Each structure stands twice: as C-alpha cells, then as structure tokens.
Amino acid sequence: EKEKNIDIILRVNPGIEAHTHKYIQTTLFDSKFGESIFMDETLELIKKMDKSKRLNFKGIHAHIGSQIFDAASFLKEAEVMTNYIKKVVKEGIHVDTLNLGGGFGIFYAKGDTPVDLKSCLSGMIKIIER
C-alpha cells in the first residue's frame, strides 16, 4: 500500500540439538521458530524473496535456544549455517547477513558452567572465515 521497499532476513531452523531445557529449545525439527533448512521449500522461499520488487533479501538468522552451556552447539551452528549460505549463494543469491543466535548459559545454580566466551567466539570466527 505504501509502495516501500524493506530489508529482510529470514529466520531459519538449523536443527541443532543445543542441550538445554525443552521449553527453551528453538531448533527441534518440529519447532515453530524458523523455516527448516532441510526443506526444499525454504530455499524456494528465499528465491522468491530475492526476486521480490519490494523485499530486499539480506540474509538469514538462526537461534538455537537459550541457557546453553555447550560451546559445541554454537560451533555447530556456525558450521551448519555457513554451509547453508554456500547453498543459497550457489543459487545466485547474495547474502549480506548471517545472524547467529543462541543464549550463552550463565550461572544460576550449582553445576552451571558457562561457556568460555573467548574460546567459543574465536572458534566461531574461524569457522565463518573458512
């Protein structure tokens, strides 16, 4: 109606088991949080958004859950999502933005061991740069 163009990113579901409470997991296959990267329809949706006159497709976002204490989940997210971007790019679609989401666990109770952020983030950067 207003004939405006908007920048968008699509929230996708990378299907990563984040080892957190079931109520705050956001990437189980049947999760309502994002379109599954394992379904052909998701890539078709991205193609449609990219060809739209009013939508400026900028990239993808994923969120793997909250209160995550396992650095491996974040590293896996970076690996899976960069591989998915490669698939999107092979279709001739430019991807400006990769937004990796997930909540680093913090100490609430005895036994909670927060992720070593420096090590985890360095690992994620290496995966993304590769």
Backbone torsions as a table, in degrees:
resi	resn	phi	psi	omega
1	GLU	NA	-40.1	-178.6
2	LYS	-91.0	-4.4	178.7
3	GLU	51.0	49.1	178.2
4	LYS	-110.5	148.5	173.7
5	ASN	-94.3	143.8	179.0
6	ILE	-130.4	144.7	174.2
7	ASP	-82.7	137.9	-179.6
8	ILE	-137.9	151.9	164.6
9	ILE	-126.6	149.9	-177.7
10	LEU	-103.6	130.8	175.1
11	ARG	-81.2	123.4	179.9
12	VAL	-117.6	163.5	-179.1
13	ASN	-112.6	110.0	-178.8
14	PRO	-83.6	-0.1	175.3
15	GLY	66.5	33.1	-177.5
16	ILE	-94.5	129.2	175.5
17	GLU	-76.4	113.9	-173.9
18	ALA	-97.6	1.8	177.5
19	HIS	52.2	59.5	177.2
20	THR	-136.3	-179.9	-179.0
21	HIS	-61.0	140.9	-175.1
22	LYS	-59.3	-25.1	-178.9
23	TYR	-79.1	-13.8	179.1
24	ILE	-119.3	15.1	171.1
25	GLN	-81.2	137.0	-176.9
26	THR	-124.1	6.6	-177.1
27	THR	-128.7	22.2	171.3
28	LEU	-65.7	153.5	-174.7
29	PHE	-55.2	-34.7	-178.1
30	ASP	-94.7	16.3	-179.2
31	SER	-69.6	147.9	177.5
32	LYS	-85.3	0.5	-174.0
33	PHE	-96.8	79.7	174.9
34	GLY	107.1	158.0	179.0
35	GLU	-84.6	133.6	-176.5
36	SER	-66.8	132.3	177.2
37	ILE	-74.1	-6.5	-179.3
38	PHE	-94.4	1.3	178.6
39	MET	-107.6	132.9	179.1
40	ASP	-58.6	-30.1	-178.4
41	GLU	-61.7	-29.6	-179.7
42	THR	-67.4	-44.8	177.3
43	LEU	-64.7	-37.9	177.0
44	GLU	-63.1	-39.2	177.2
45	LEU	-62.9	-43.5	178.4
46	ILE	-61.7	-40.9	177.8
47	LYS	-60.8	-42.8	179.0
48	LYS	-64.0	-43.8	179.7
49	MET	-63.4	-40.1	-179.0
50	ASP	-65.3	-31.8	-178.8
51	LYS	-88.2	-8.0	-177.0
52	SER	-64.5	143.9	177.0
53	LYS	-76.5	-25.9	-174.6
54	ARG	-104.6	-18.3	-179.3
55	LEU	-104.1	132.8	174.3
56	ASN	-105.0	95.7	-178.6
57	PHE	-66.6	121.4	-177.1
58	LYS	-108.2	-28.5	-178.3
59	GLY	165.5	-158.9	-175.2
60	ILE	-131.8	156.1	-179.0
61	HIS	-135.6	144.7	172.6
62	ALA	-139.2	150.9	176.3
63	HIS	-135.2	120.4	-172.0
64	ILE	-96.3	1.6	178.1
65	GLY	132.7	-175.3	-179.0
66	SER	-125.6	161.4	177.0
67	GLN	54.1	53.1	-177.5
68	ILE	-98.4	126.5	-178.8
69	PHE	-104.9	-1.3	-176.0
70	ASP	-106.1	109.0	-179.3
71	ALA	-59.7	-30.0	-178.5
72	ALA	-58.6	-32.3	179.3
73	SER	-64.3	-40.4	179.7
74	PHE	-70.7	-38.3	178.0
75	LEU	-65.9	-40.8	178.0
76	LYS	-64.4	-40.7	177.9
77	GLU	-58.6	-46.2	179.6
78	ALA	-60.9	-42.3	-179.7
79	GLU	-66.6	-49.3	-178.1
80	VAL	-63.3	-43.2	-176.7
81	MET	-71.4	-38.5	177.4
82	THR	-67.5	-34.9	175.1
83	ASN	-65.3	-38.2	178.1
84	TYR	-66.8	-38.6	177.0
85	ILE	-60.1	-40.5	177.5
86	LYS	-57.9	-40.1	178.5
87	LYS	-64.1	-43.1	179.3
88	VAL	-64.7	-44.0	-179.0
89	VAL	-63.5	-36.1	177.5
90	LYS	-60.6	-21.6	177.3
91	GLU	-85.2	3.8	178.9
92	GLY	85.3	16.8	-177.7
93	ILE	-102.9	128.4	179.2
94	HIS	-82.5	134.0	179.1
95	VAL	-118.9	112.6	177.6
96	ASP	-86.6	-34.4	-167.8
97	THR	-122.5	130.2	168.2
98	LEU	-123.0	113.7	-178.3
99	ASN	-111.6	106.7	-179.3
100	LEU	-95.0	121.2	-178.2
101	GLY	-118.6	157.4	178.5
102	GLY	157.6	147.9	-176.8
103	GLY	-96.4	117.3	174.6
104	PHE	-64.9	129.4	-179.3
105	GLY	-65.1	141.7	175.7
106	ILE	-118.8	162.6	-178.1
107	PHE	-72.0	117.7	173.0
108	TYR	-116.8	-36.6	-173.5
109	ALA	-144.8	164.0	177.9
110	LYS	-52.8	132.5	-179.6
111	GLY	99.9	-17.1	177.2
112	ASP	-74.3	123.4	-179.8
113	THR	-122.5	99.6	-179.0
114	PRO	-59.9	152.8	177.7
115	VAL	-66.1	142.2	171.9
116	ASP	-73.0	100.3	-173.2
117	LEU	-60.6	-42.3	-178.4
118	LYS	-59.6	-47.4	-179.8
119	SER	-66.8	-44.7	-178.2
120	CYS	-63.7	-48.6	-178.4
121	LEU	-66.0	-37.0	176.0
122	SER	-62.0	-41.7	177.9
123	GLY	-64.1	-41.7	178.3
124	MET	-63.4	-42.1	179.6
125	ILE	-62.0	-42.8	179.6
126	LYS	-61.0	-42.2	179.1
127	ILE	-64.0	-46.1	-177.9
128	ILE	-65.9	-43.1	179.1
129	GLU	-64.7	-33.8	179.0
130	ARG	-66.0	NA	NA
